[in-house]
Amino acid sequence: MLGSAAAAGLAAAGCSSGPRRPAAPASPDPQAVLLTSLIAGKEQLVSLYGRAAAALPDRAAALEPFRQRHVAHLQALRVLLPAANGTGTFPASPAPPSPPSSSASPAEGRSAVSVQALRDAERRAASARPAQMAAASPALSQLLASIGACEAVHVVALGRVRD
Amino acid sequence: MTESPTGPTGSPADDVLGRVLSAEHAAVFAYGVIGGKTSGALLRRAMAGFDAHRARRDQLRAFITERGGTPAEPGPTYRLPFEVRKPADAVRLAVLVEQRMITAYLELAADPDPGLRRIAALTAQECATRAYGWQPKIGDPFPGMGRDGADFDAAIPTQEAESSAPDSPVVDSSESDVSAETSGQEAQPEPSAPDGQ
């Protein structure tokens, strides 16, 4: 992999005016790997809010704007994912409601989600953003900084939802 | 640090750092005005914000100096987007300042230097949390990415009253999860602080 990367760099440096550009490599693109992981994390957060709303019907309306902001984050992350792995229609389609995934552990998947659990999840998400940004492209790094800021506010704002 | 420094003033990172520093200079000035128009809990909030921005300002100065650059000095005065006469004006200005700072730090978040990215990420979170403390309202899912800035620009020419309660939008119970700077003691404006405009 190092060799091919070096070769690609040499080729780019050597014949920058050449018409042949190296196509997207078939090997896993680190950005795509990172994005896939970020998207999975966001999907879990969205699903967590869905479960919290189901468990706390009287809070559902208050929690919905939080969930919607996470859905917006999810869509923004999907837009950045190269279309290599499947359809390129991510941005056009609204995010699916993403029911609780069957891969979640039974205890995780069925236990009632409290507002405190949402706060903890938001806090973990916000705290993880700086490290994720280190390996991100500039555009993704910027997006993650903004998403992390939103999540940090969520941590505080959820304190007003709690009874 | 992954990019070799190219010179005192030449590197893009220094330009970005300089822009963020200029924004922090303006934020410190604005918080001086905000502190001058508030009292009680709002004043304490203003002092905390003043201290936090001053600490970041000094940190940015140090970064620029370490890179061989010359940090810009603050301007003698700054023109505020609207006249700050009442506590409600001060609150509104504080929210705008924080939103602007988030935007400034998002630019730094794209820097190649992972250390600067980290600072940018943490500071953007602090600014967003402070903005919420001043005005507990969340709109944009992407703070600093432009829509808040548009709000800011739109707010400049007019001083329309907002629908929110004008008295005290402060959340006493809001935890300060991330802001932990305590560098200064006094919250006096450094330059004399005319209301501008």
Interface residues (C-beta under 8 A of the other chain):
Chain A: P65 Q68 R69 H70 A72 H73 A76 R123 A126 R129 P130 A131 M133 A134 P138 A139 S141 Q142 L143 L144 A145 S146 I147 G148 A149 C150 E151 A152 V153 H154 V155 V156 A157 G159 R160
Chain B: I102 Y105 L106 E107 A109 A110 D111 P112 P114 R117 R118 A120 A121 L122 A124 Q125 E126 C127 A128 T129 A131 Y132 G133 P136 I138 D140 P141 F142 P143 G144 M145 V171 S173 S174 E175 D177 V178
